[in-house]
Amino acid sequence: MTTKLEGSRLGRVEREDCPAEYLDAYDEVLRTRGMEKMPNVFALLANSPGALSTVCPVGAHVRYGTDFDDALREFVILTVAQELRCTYEWVHHHVVAKKIGASEDLLKKIGTPEIEAEPGELGLATRYARMLTRNEDIPDGMVDALKAAFGIEGFVDMTVMIGYYGMLARFINTVKIPIEPEYEIPPFIV
């Protein structure tokens, strides 16, 4: 039996409601994210246990299995959330960014030309995240710069990370996943 969430188009699937063959995948989400209770996004994704078991390992890889600087990763994720106006992702990753010590000044610039003008990897990565999320043409020179900055593997991981968070944001926005009550909601920048 799923738990109804007010305002959502789907209910939460709790562990006891998850089919036995997917319990390892359900538990792995909790383990990799260091959580005791399944966040709404994954509890609603569990309405398709196959999707949960397939999608979440990609998220674990791009979030925990790459060499990206923690702050850079969060600025990229927040750029995707900003572009897609995904409040749930925006709130959760604002909390993560603050925990890892991301610059408050830079957090206030997400989605603006100012952050994309930052030197080095930060400006390049946030510009790429915005352009890819908007499905803009990515120039060869930018791809070359991304490969030079992050290596070929890093370029692939960055692209997959942007796609993963874009897919998750679209799912969140479509099924109207509510933010857990303990979170504050910082406003979008633009």
Buried (B, 14 or more C-beta within 10 A) or exposed (E): EBEEBEEBEBBBBBBEBBEEEBEEBBEBBBEBBEEEEBBBBBBBBBBBBEEBBEBBBBBBBBBEEBEBBBBBBBBBBBBBBBBBEBBBBBBBBBBBBEEEEBEEEBBEBBBBEBBBEBEEBBBBBBBBBBBBBEEEEBEEEBEEBBBEBBEEEBBBBBBBBBBBBBBBBEBBBEBBBBBBEEEEEBEBBE
